Amino acid sequence: MSGLPQVQHVAIIMDGNGRWAKKHDLPRVEGHKKGAETVENLINYIGKYGVKYLTLYAFSTENWKRSEEEVSALMSLLAFFLEDKRQQMLDNKIRLRVTGRIDGLPKEIADSIYKVMEETAKDYEYTLILALNYGGRAEIVDAAKKFAEACISGKISPDSLDEAAFRQYLYLPDVPDPELMIRTSGELRLSNFLLWELSYSEIFVTDTLWPDFNEEEFRRILENFGKRDRRFGGRK
């Protein structure tokens, strides 16, 4: 949009659903439901700001430690999202991709993911990436294992390893690194999110709880991003 910087890839840690529910004297699951509505709104307007890739931290490898009730509710919400928003993604030319250990999810969820990814990959302008059963350290470990296997099989020499070569073994090597990472709810940590990819991303933390995040705040963050001096470790 006019007057705003072009940001190709935005990544978001969607934090604060539980605190939003507590604040409104509701069960935690209601916070997750409200947070899912925020996701729906976001994908409706993200395209008009020129964002081609949007990565949302939806379920981490550590989230399995939560209560069985909460994990079950999150999986149910994910299943509903995949079914209910499939047509919306097709209509808006949004391709779904997933970063993370998909096959570690319940089989019915994994099957739905593969189905929607295949359907939405046929005609798209934008890409929605859900980080599911995802951990930044796990991604790097998995990439290292793949590289080691390639070396053992003779496909590649260990001496050929550099950052560009290693990147090809990450979950989504063709996706550009995020220029901007947003974390809601005021927490000041990465929480094992995109540890490789966020090396030079601009980070914006807002105190807003995820269910209350809206287009006005997103636009304000983009304006802030446009004022930052990105030097990538160099000097001007």
C-alpha positions as CSV (number, residue, x, y, z in Angstrom):
1,M,0.0,0.0,0.0
2,S,1.1,3.6,-0.6
3,G,3.3,5.0,2.1
4,L,4.1,1.6,3.7
5,P,7.3,-0.4,3.2
6,Q,7.0,-3.7,1.2
7,V,7.5,-6.7,3.5
8,Q,7.7,-10.0,1.6
9,H,7.6,-12.3,4.6
10,V,6.1,-11.7,8.1
11,A,6.4,-14.3,10.9
12,I,4.2,-14.1,14.0
13,I,4.3,-15.7,17.4
14,M,0.7,-15.6,18.3
15,D,0.9,-15.3,22.1
16,G,-1.7,-14.4,24.7
17,N,-4.7,-16.6,24.1
18,G,-4.7,-18.0,27.6
19,R,-4.3,-14.6,29.2
20,W,-7.0,-13.2,27.1
21,A,-9.4,-15.9,28.3
22,K,-8.3,-15.4,32.0
23,K,-8.9,-11.6,31.6
24,H,-12.4,-12.3,30.4
25,D,-13.1,-15.0,33.0
26,L,-13.4,-17.7,30.3
27,P,-11.9,-21.2,29.8
28,R,-8.5,-21.3,28.0
29,V,-10.1,-23.0,25.0
30,E,-12.2,-19.9,24.4
31,G,-9.0,-17.8,24.1
32,H,-7.8,-20.2,21.4
33,K,-11.1,-19.9,19.6
34,K,-10.9,-16.1,19.7
35,G,-7.3,-16.3,18.5
36,A,-8.4,-18.4,15.5
37,E,-10.8,-15.6,14.6
38,T,-7.8,-13.2,14.6
39,V,-6.0,-15.6,12.2
40,E,-9.0,-15.6,9.9
41,N,-9.2,-11.8,9.9
42,L,-5.4,-11.6,9.3
43,I,-5.4,-13.7,6.2
44,N,-8.3,-11.6,4.8
45,Y,-6.3,-8.4,4.7
46,I,-2.6,-9.5,4.6
47,G,-2.5,-9.5,0.8
48,K,-3.3,-5.8,0.5
49,Y,-0.1,-4.9,2.3
50,G,2.0,-6.8,-0.2
51,V,2.9,-9.6,2.1
52,K,3.6,-12.7,0.1
53,Y,4.5,-15.1,2.9
54,L,2.9,-15.2,6.4
55,T,4.3,-17.7,8.9
56,L,2.2,-18.3,12.1
57,Y,3.6,-20.2,15.1
58,A,0.6,-22.4,15.7
59,F,1.9,-25.4,17.7
60,S,5.4,-26.0,18.9
61,T,7.2,-29.2,19.8
62,E,7.0,-28.1,23.4
63,N,3.2,-27.6,23.3
64,W,2.7,-31.3,23.8
65,K,3.6,-30.7,27.4
66,R,0.3,-28.9,28.0
67,S,-2.7,-30.6,29.4
68,E,-4.3,-33.4,27.4
69,E,-7.5,-31.3,27.4
70,E,-5.8,-28.2,25.9
71,V,-3.8,-30.2,23.3
72,S,-7.0,-31.9,22.2
73,A,-8.8,-28.6,21.9
74,L,-6.0,-27.2,19.8
75,M,-6.0,-30.2,17.5
76,S,-9.8,-29.8,17.1
77,L,-9.4,-26.2,16.3
78,L,-6.7,-27.0,13.7
79,A,-8.9,-29.7,12.1
80,F,-11.8,-27.2,11.9
81,F,-9.6,-24.5,10.5
82,L,-8.3,-26.8,7.7
83,E,-11.8,-27.7,6.7
84,D,-13.6,-24.4,7.2
85,K,-11.0,-22.2,5.6
86,R,-10.0,-24.4,2.7
87,Q,-12.4,-22.6,0.3
88,Q,-11.4,-19.2,1.7
89,M,-7.8,-20.0,0.9
90,L,-8.7,-21.2,-2.6
91,D,-10.9,-18.1,-3.3
92,N,-8.2,-15.7,-2.1
93,K,-5.4,-17.6,-3.9
94,I,-3.6,-18.5,-0.7
95,R,-1.4,-21.6,-0.7
96,L,-1.1,-23.5,2.6
97,R,2.3,-24.8,3.6
98,V,3.5,-26.3,6.9
99,T,6.9,-26.1,8.6
100,G,7.5,-28.7,11.3
101,R,7.3,-32.4,11.8
102,I,3.9,-33.0,10.2
103,D,4.0,-36.8,10.5
104,G,4.3,-36.3,14.3
105,L,0.7,-34.9,14.3
106,P,-2.4,-37.1,14.7
107,K,-2.9,-39.0,11.4
108,E,-6.2,-37.4,10.5
109,I,-4.7,-33.9,11.0
110,A,-1.7,-34.8,8.9
111,D,-3.9,-36.2,6.1
112,S,-6.0,-33.1,6.1
113,I,-2.8,-30.9,5.9
114,Y,-1.4,-32.8,2.9
115,K,-4.8,-32.6,1.2
116,V,-5.3,-28.9,1.6
117,M,-1.6,-28.2,0.7
118,E,-2.1,-30.1,-2.5
119,E,-5.3,-28.4,-3.4
120,T,-4.1,-24.8,-2.7
121,A,-0.8,-25.2,-4.5
122,K,-2.5,-25.2,-8.0
123,D,-3.2,-21.5,-8.2
124,Y,-1.9,-19.1,-5.7
125,E,-0.5,-15.6,-5.1
126,Y,0.2,-15.7,-1.4
127,T,1.5,-18.4,1.0
128,L,0.2,-19.1,4.5
129,I,2.8,-21.1,6.5
130,L,1.6,-22.8,9.7
131,A,4.4,-23.8,12.1
132,L,3.0,-27.1,13.5
133,N,4.8,-29.5,15.7
134,Y,7.6,-27.1,15.1
135,G,10.8,-26.3,17.0
136,G,13.7,-24.2,15.7
137,R,16.3,-26.6,17.3
138,A,14.5,-29.6,15.9
139,E,14.6,-28.1,12.4
140,I,18.3,-27.6,12.6
141,V,18.8,-31.1,14.0
142,D,16.7,-32.6,11.3
143,A,18.6,-30.6,8.6
144,A,21.9,-31.9,10.1
145,K,20.7,-35.5,9.9
146,K,19.7,-35.0,6.3
147,F,23.1,-33.5,5.4
148,A,24.9,-36.4,7.2
149,E,22.8,-38.9,5.3
150,A,23.7,-37.2,2.0
151,C,27.4,-37.4,2.9
152,I,27.2,-41.0,3.9
153,S,25.5,-41.9,0.6
154,G,28.2,-40.0,-1.3
155,K,25.8,-37.4,-2.8
156,I,27.7,-34.5,-1.2
157,S,31.1,-33.9,0.4
158,P,31.3,-32.6,4.0
159,D,33.8,-30.0,2.7
160,S,31.1,-28.5,0.6
161,L,29.1,-27.4,3.6
162,D,28.4,-23.7,4.0
163,E,25.3,-21.7,5.0
164,A,23.8,-21.8,1.5
165,A,24.2,-25.6,1.3
166,F,22.9,-26.2,4.8
167,R,19.8,-24.1,4.1
168,Q,18.7,-26.6,1.4
169,Y,18.1,-29.2,4.2
170,L,15.8,-27.0,6.2
171,Y,12.0,-27.7,6.2
172,L,11.2,-25.0,3.6
173,P,14.4,-24.0,1.9
174,D,12.7,-22.1,-0.9
175,V,10.9,-19.7,1.4
176,P,12.8,-16.3,1.9
177,D,13.7,-15.4,5.5
178,P,11.2,-13.2,7.3
179,E,12.1,-9.5,7.2
180,L,9.8,-8.9,10.2
181,M,8.8,-11.0,13.2
182,I,6.0,-9.9,15.4
183,R,5.3,-11.3,18.9
184,T,2.1,-10.4,20.8
185,S,1.5,-10.3,24.6
186,G,4.7,-8.6,25.4
187,E,6.9,-11.6,26.0
188,L,10.6,-10.9,25.1
189,R,11.8,-14.3,23.8
190,L,11.9,-16.3,20.5
191,S,10.5,-19.5,22.1
192,N,12.4,-21.8,19.7
193,F,10.8,-20.2,16.6
194,L,12.7,-20.1,13.3
195,L,16.1,-19.9,14.9
196,W,17.9,-20.1,11.6
197,E,15.6,-18.0,9.6
198,L,15.2,-15.0,12.0
199,S,19.0,-14.3,12.2
200,Y,18.5,-10.8,10.7
201,S,14.8,-10.3,11.0
202,E,13.5,-7.1,12.6
203,I,11.6,-8.0,15.8
204,F,8.6,-6.1,17.0
205,V,7.0,-7.0,20.4
206,T,3.5,-5.7,21.2
207,D,1.7,-5.9,24.6
208,T,-1.5,-6.7,22.7
209,L,-2.9,-10.2,23.4
210,W,-3.3,-12.2,20.2
211,P,-7.1,-12.3,20.2
212,D,-7.1,-8.4,20.3
213,F,-4.6,-8.0,17.4
214,N,-6.1,-6.2,14.5
215,E,-5.4,-4.6,11.1
216,E,-4.8,-1.1,12.7
217,E,-2.0,-2.5,14.8
218,F,-0.5,-4.5,12.0
219,R,-0.4,-1.3,9.9
220,R,1.3,0.6,12.7
221,I,3.9,-2.2,13.0
222,L,4.6,-1.9,9.3
223,E,5.1,1.8,9.6
224,N,7.6,1.2,12.5
225,F,9.4,-1.4,10.4
226,G,9.8,1.2,7.6
227,K,11.7,3.5,9.9
228,R,14.3,0.9,11.0
229,D,17.8,0.9,9.5
230,R,18.6,-2.7,8.4
231,R,22.4,-3.1,8.0
232,F,22.7,-6.9,8.4
233,G,25.9,-6.5,10.5
234,G,27.5,-3.9,8.3
235,R,28.0,-0.2,8.5
236,K,26.9,2.7,6.3
